[in-house]
Amino acid sequence: MEIEQTGLKDCLIIKPRIFEDARGYFFESFNRDTFAQKTGLSGDFVQDNQSFSAYGVIRGLHAQGGEFAQAKLVRVLKGEVLDVAVDMRKDSETYGKHFSIKLSADNNLQLYIPRGFLHGFSVLSETAEFFYKCDNFYNKASEIGVVYNDRDLNIDWLIPGGDESISDKDEVLNSFSAL
Ligand SMILES: Cc1cn([C@H]2C[C@H](O)[C@@H](COP(=O)(O)OP(=O)(O)O[C@H]3O[C@H](C)C(=O)[C@H](O)[C@H]3O)O2)c(=O)[nH]c1=O
């Protein structure tokens, strides 16, 4: 398992060690001790989530606030997404900055998104199965969000205009400046 920095503190790219042979491949998708040793973070995740989406879907930008803030370890089981993390930690040097990366079933890359970040992804393949670990439980009352096409964030989701598929809930999320 290798760790790569993203330029946003504690937001990390994780490259698992893949064992390939004539049958196919094997890799440890998560090992708490290895994760903790390589990242210096606890790795105590308590909830796993999975979603399925078609091409053009953009889920996000979401987070949970306060005591229910969540760190997430995200990856793609099938297809390809553009994954986006936005630093909303007011005291961070990279406040308001975002990092995006293509995660796919081919590259097996993972992204660790710390507490204090907004998260979202766009589906670049015909369909995508998205899986992620959270270090805090879902708490609907603590949900916060920023609209995907926020002018200040200016995120390129790599989805041509008109092809986006957004939930009614996400269409009316706040601007980043209103957070
Ligand atoms: C997040 C969540 C949702 N739900 C229920 C609530 C809704 O009835 C249904 C769909 O929820 P939502 O439309 O919020 O799903 P996404 O748009 O994929 O939300 C996620 O999108 C971005 C990418 C994230 O990083 C967050 O983890 C999460 O907000 O699942 C649960 O029961 N438990 C949960 O942990």
The ligand as a MOL file (V3000), in Angstrom:
LIG
                    3D

  0  0  0     0  0            999 V3000
M  V30 BEGIN CTAB
M  V30 COUNTS 35 37 0 0 0
M  V30 BEGIN ATOM
M  V30 1 C -25.6320 8.8610 3.0430 0
M  V30 2 C -26.7340 7.9570 3.5620 0
M  V30 3 C -28.0060 7.9620 3.0140 0
M  V30 4 N -28.9710 7.1390 3.5020 0
M  V30 5 C -30.2780 7.1550 2.8760 0
M  V30 6 C -30.9520 8.5170 2.8440 0
M  V30 7 C -31.7290 8.5170 1.5520 0
M  V30 8 O -33.0360 8.0130 1.7670 0
M  V30 9 C -30.9670 7.5470 0.6500 0
M  V30 10 C -30.1290 8.2300 -0.4100 0
M  V30 11 O -29.3480 9.2110 0.2540 0
M  V30 12 P -28.6240 10.3580 -0.5870 0
M  V30 13 O -29.5090 10.8140 -1.7040 0
M  V30 14 O -28.1250 11.3650 0.3990 0
M  V30 15 O -27.3970 9.5340 -1.2290 0
M  V30 16 P -26.1280 10.2050 -1.9260 0
M  V30 17 O -26.5550 11.3560 -2.7810 0
M  V30 18 O -25.3590 9.1010 -2.5410 0
M  V30 19 O -25.3280 10.7830 -0.6940 0
M  V30 20 C -23.9450 10.5270 -0.5160 0
M  V30 21 O -23.3020 11.2810 -1.4930 0
M  V30 22 C -21.9600 11.6830 -1.2970 0
M  V30 23 C -21.1410 11.1470 -2.4480 0
M  V30 24 C -21.3580 11.3830 0.0000 0
M  V30 25 O -20.1460 11.4240 0.1540 0
M  V30 26 C -22.2190 11.1250 1.1700 0
M  V30 27 O -21.7270 9.9890 1.8590 0
M  V30 28 C -23.6440 10.9140 0.9080 0
M  V30 29 O -24.2900 12.1530 1.2080 0
M  V30 30 O -30.0970 6.7920 1.5180 0
M  V30 31 C -28.7360 6.2610 4.5490 0
M  V30 32 O -29.6280 5.5230 4.9790 0
M  V30 33 N -27.4890 6.2480 5.1220 0
M  V30 34 C -26.4740 7.0600 4.6720 0
M  V30 35 O -25.3460 7.0030 5.2100 0
M  V30 END ATOM
M  V30 BEGIN BOND
M  V30 1 1 1 2
M  V30 2 2 2 3
M  V30 3 1 2 34
M  V30 4 1 3 4
M  V30 5 1 4 5
M  V30 6 1 4 31
M  V30 7 1 5 6
M  V30 8 1 5 30
M  V30 9 1 6 7
M  V30 10 1 7 8
M  V30 11 1 7 9
M  V30 12 1 9 10
M  V30 13 1 9 30
M  V30 14 1 10 11
M  V30 15 1 11 12
M  V30 16 2 12 13
M  V30 17 1 12 14
M  V30 18 1 12 15
M  V30 19 1 15 16
M  V30 20 2 16 17
M  V30 21 1 16 18
M  V30 22 1 16 19
M  V30 23 1 19 20
M  V30 24 1 20 21
M  V30 25 1 20 28
M  V30 26 1 21 22
M  V30 27 1 22 23
M  V30 28 1 22 24
M  V30 29 2 24 25
M  V30 30 1 24 26
M  V30 31 1 26 27
M  V30 32 1 26 28
M  V30 33 1 28 29
M  V30 34 2 31 32
M  V30 35 1 31 33
M  V30 36 1 33 34
M  V30 37 2 34 35
M  V30 END BOND
M  V30 END CTAB
M  END
